[in-house]
């Protein structure tokens, strides 16, 4: 008979007894969870072990985000609720952050000192413009639409030993284009031109499934047009990115590094064809090299760093972590550098000082994950069994227990179900952007979380998936998998319609 432990989540309890094996971490990264005793550690491993019983839902499986999971009416606001187990005081901080997340910045100088500083070149006027309803961005829907929730990352390869050394030391993840920096900004404040436009050309690629069904994928090619500040570097590398959903980020931030690194196998030592590896990046808050967790290539270690980068690159707003960065202006764009900025000396020489960044960071950390739907449905359970047996969980790790030492008490020791390992994987030529970022090469992407993916259309009004929105459905997204996921992709392509529909039903339930 199992004995209930004294270790509990808020409303949850851990059962079982197994021993954790952790490895794959370089440098000073801890090899064990320092927040737990050996007995606690064993019980955590037992509760996070992938199931082999697909006859019924697992205990607490519906509560994807632990005790903070949003339980209520599922509509277009399903991604926009606060973590449900936070205090009223925390809810006030969340609401203030929400107001700043939605605020539209204006160009400087203006009569509203607290809201000026936009650009001078930018991609959007607010965080919410990219993450509409806190959801997923998309490529332009028509030839006339200009990108507003998708952009192009830019970089160039190293050209000398000093630049190679900077990359090797993780001082920077990428090297900017001398003129257009690290991101193409297609908008500008009055009196200035945007940098240029992203061009997408799609080619149809028919794929025949095992039962004769034809699925047409669309393969994009990216280029630059209407460049207003001279030619780009001839070796420029482009990487398209849509804004990802905002839910559950704070929970991913407090998954212990040891638990993530336990899944790392960069040399495929176990021979299973899966070679997940961590990205290592410099945290601008302390200058330390840390495990990357956020962004399509795990290029940021913290939500705060990710938020500061988005303020700078997307909106053109400087912060204490990225000071004196006004729309990614470069020395080859003197008109941009000469434009006025919105710095407030009384609060420090930035346009969004710490109080602003603090609130946006808190908001971004605490958007609740919606409750799962239909987890006990027979078709969903059959699809779940396929998902596990095909090998999808080799990268999409189902569950974790967050740290007992998380700064926010309501995030401590929560059983969560994000379906990601937060590691880099080679996804094959089809998805390659051929643009390295830190440890990630041009074929590697971070495994994106799957929680909430079934609500994409409900929240965002579309079903466009993957890093550039090329996939128009969950099935198309699966069929784009290659590299380490090629075997699993081929199994899915060979399924009959019933099994395929069950697999999709499982994904839609997340």
Beta strands, then each sheet from edge to edge (+ up, - down):
strand 1: 121-122
strand 2: 150-155
strand 3: 187-188
strand 4: 197-208
strand 5: 214-225
strand 6: 237-242
strand 7: 280-282
strand 8: 289-291
strand 9: 400-401
strand 10: 415-416
strand 11: 424-426
strand 12: 444-446
sheet 1: 1+ 3-
sheet 2: 2+ 6-
sheet 3: 4+ 5-
sheet 4: 7+ 8-
sheet 5: 9+ 10-
sheet 6: 11+ 12-
end
